């Protein structure tokens, strides 16, 4: 049995699949926190648990990426 392969759940694959997956998880997490920033930090913790590192350096960096993502998706 090859133990070098990491088993990642389908939900975690969505989380680490890119900006879209991270934002989708963040939106799900917002329902459980009082602030958007708390939901972001929790999402970063989930991401870090899977990958071993943070996706964004801070909340402001995430907000910029989120804004760019929404602008890109609105254009079609």
C-alpha positions as CSV (number, residue, x, y, z in Angstrom):
1,X,0.0,0.0,0.0
2,X,1.4,3.4,-1.0
3,X,1.3,5.7,2.0
4,X,2.8,8.6,0.2
5,X,-0.6,9.6,-1.2
6,X,-2.7,11.9,0.9
7,X,-6.4,11.0,1.2
8,X,-8.4,14.2,0.8
9,X,-12.2,14.2,1.2
10,X,-14.4,15.6,-1.5
11,X,-15.3,18.6,0.7
12,X,-11.6,19.3,1.2
13,X,-10.9,19.0,-2.5
14,X,-13.5,21.7,-3.1
15,X,-11.8,23.9,-0.4
16,X,-8.4,23.7,-1.9
17,X,-9.5,23.7,-5.6
18,X,-8.9,27.4,-5.9
19,X,-10.4,30.8,-5.2
20,X,-13.9,29.5,-6.0
21,X,-13.7,26.7,-3.5
22,X,-12.3,28.8,-0.8
23,X,-14.9,31.5,-1.2
24,X,-17.7,28.9,-1.3
25,X,-16.5,27.5,2.0
26,X,-16.1,31.0,3.5
27,X,-19.8,31.7,2.5
28,X,-20.9,28.5,4.3
29,X,-18.9,29.4,7.4
30,X,-20.3,32.9,7.6
31,X,-23.6,31.5,8.9
32,X,-21.8,30.3,12.1
33,X,-19.9,33.5,13.0
34,X,-20.7,37.0,14.1
35,X,-18.3,38.7,11.7
36,X,-17.0,38.0,8.2
37,X,-13.5,38.2,9.5
38,X,-14.1,35.5,12.0
39,X,-15.6,33.3,9.2
40,X,-12.5,34.0,7.1
41,X,-10.1,33.1,9.9
42,X,-12.0,29.8,10.4
43,X,-11.9,29.0,6.7
44,X,-8.1,29.7,6.7
45,X,-7.8,27.3,9.6
46,X,-9.6,24.6,7.6
47,X,-7.5,25.3,4.6
48,X,-4.3,25.2,6.6
49,X,-5.3,21.8,8.2
50,X,-5.5,20.3,4.7
51,X,-2.5,22.0,3.0
52,X,-0.2,23.0,5.8
53,X,-0.2,26.7,4.9
54,X,-2.6,29.6,4.6
55,X,-4.1,30.6,1.3
56,X,-4.0,34.3,2.0
57,X,-1.7,36.4,4.1
58,X,-4.6,38.3,5.8
59,X,-8.2,39.3,5.6
60,X,-7.5,42.3,3.4
61,X,-5.7,40.1,0.9
62,X,-8.6,37.7,0.8
63,X,-11.1,40.6,0.2
64,X,-9.0,41.8,-2.8
65,X,-9.0,38.3,-4.3
66,X,-12.7,37.9,-3.6
67,X,-13.5,41.2,-5.3
68,X,-11.4,40.2,-8.4
69,X,-13.1,36.8,-8.5
70,X,-16.6,38.4,-8.4
71,X,-15.7,40.9,-11.1
72,X,-14.3,38.1,-13.3
73,X,-17.5,36.0,-12.9
74,X,-19.8,38.9,-13.6
75,X,-18.3,39.5,-17.0
76,X,-19.3,36.1,-18.1
